Amino acid sequence: MSVVVTGATGQLGGHVIEGLLARVPAGQVTAVVRDREKAAALAAQGVRLHVGDYDTPATFAGAFAPGDRVLLVSGSEVGKDRVAQHRAVIEAAAAAGVALLAYTSAPGSLTAALADDHRATEHVLLGAGVPYTLLRNNWYHEVITGNLAPVLAHGAVVQAAGDGRIASASRADYAAAAVAVLTGDGHENRTYELNGDTAWSYAEYAAELSHQTGREIVYRNVTPDAYRDILIGAGLPEMFATILAGVDVSVAKGELAGTGDDLSRLIGRPTTPLADAVTAALKG
Ligand SMILES: NC(=O)c1ccc[n+]([C@@H]2O[C@H](COP(=O)([O-])OP(=O)(O)OC[C@H]3O[C@@H](n4cnc5c(N)ncnc54)[C@H](OP(=O)(O)O)[C@@H]3O)[C@@H](O)[C@H]2O)c1
């Protein structure tokens, strides 16, 4: 029996492996990676490696064994058929007879196009006949604070989200929830809406930035079309800019305002405040 984590050389996956190693002997943890060299540090800790690529289903032969508990980290490549990618992993895991397959999904309330792949993957997973857990992660703080350079350069947070609120949490929080599910009992066939404890608006985010930098940083709300054009002007591919503008429309409608305490209950502590992520990002 192994706990198997895909996307293990990614940022969320890295936190998950770290959390697992605090609870499970390294020899019982398998990291599915695309690049063995990128995973050298994991191998050095005694973690087993399996090389697999979502685009090549055959690479998942032998990745899973009966009774394994598996975390499928959703793919990250825009423009790829992520549903087909995820289906390859789900089918291999189901065929092997794993005990649990947890999937990092999107909030159930999210109607933006970004959620389409996640809803379709959930459908595949629920039809696969394998015990599942849906980890419907809200936004990562770090996705927000990872965009500080233009904000600081212009003294403005530019979005199209109105006064909508986002119940984000840190990657480490979501990873801790995944670890709790992978190592705990009673999570079969459950759907968790994982939200940060405190939802915030972009006006409040700008105020926090002002507070921590000592400079005035304002929130400038623009139309979704204007926001999309700004993103394209900044060099984002058109398709990605359209997706992000769609997310802001959803935020404005309150679709990421998330309530409920699934995340803090699973991790057994309050979620990380956005202010902490701002502090970390400002330190660079
Ligand atoms: N909730 C949010 O705010 C939010 C924000 C961003 C992303 N996400 C979603 O959450 C996932 C995890 O986030 P993250 O921050 O950890 O992203 P990340 O650092 O980009 O990690 C993504 C992981 O997926 C792996 N991967 C991508 N394509 C693959 C393929 N074809 N075959 C096998 N592995 C593949 C990557 O492998 P390599 O290490 O080889 O590149 C990487 O390990 C993302 O992939 C995305 O679906 C959520």
The ligand as a Gaussian input file, in Angstrom:
#p B3LYP/6-31G(d) Opt

LIG

0 1
 N       -6.891000      27.045000      -6.830000
 C       -6.027000      27.831000      -7.433000
 O       -5.889000      29.037000      -7.131000
 C       -5.143000      27.262000      -8.493000
 C       -4.191000      28.093000      -9.077000
 C       -3.341000      27.551000     -10.036000
 C       -3.475000      26.226000     -10.394000
 N       -4.424000      25.444000      -9.819000
 C       -4.599000      24.026000     -10.170000
 O       -3.988000      23.270000      -9.128000
 C       -2.941000      22.446000      -9.659000
 C       -1.771000      22.426000      -8.680000
 O       -1.324000      23.756000      -8.486000
 P        0.214000      24.070000      -8.380000
 O        0.320000      25.445000      -7.899000
 O        0.924000      22.981000      -7.675000
 O        0.644000      24.030000      -9.935000
 P        2.103000      23.699000     -10.506000
 O        3.146000      24.121000      -9.545000
 O        2.121000      24.254000     -11.872000
 O        2.125000      22.109000     -10.563000
 C        1.419000      21.390000     -11.522000
 C        1.936000      19.974000     -11.485000
 O        1.241000      19.217000     -12.475000
 C        2.218000      18.487000     -13.203000
 N        1.762000      18.256000     -14.564000
 C        1.320000      19.162000     -15.459000
 N        1.069000      18.575000     -16.636000
 C        1.364000      17.252000     -16.467000
 C        1.340000      16.138000     -17.321000
 N        0.981000      16.250000     -18.610000
 N        1.690000      14.931000     -16.811000
 C        2.081000      14.804000     -15.539000
 N        2.147000      15.835000     -14.683000
 C        1.797000      17.049000     -15.143000
 C        3.444000      19.361000     -13.218000
 O        4.577000      18.576000     -13.526000
 P        6.049000      19.236000     -13.667000
 O        6.526000      19.439000     -12.262000
 O        6.794000      18.223000     -14.434000
 O        5.872000      20.538000     -14.414000
 C        3.437000      19.886000     -11.808000
 O        4.048000      18.950000     -10.949000
 C       -2.580000      23.085000     -11.005000
 O       -2.043000      22.116000     -11.871000
 C       -3.919000      23.612000     -11.472000
 O       -4.723000      22.612000     -12.056000
 C       -5.247000      25.936000      -8.864000

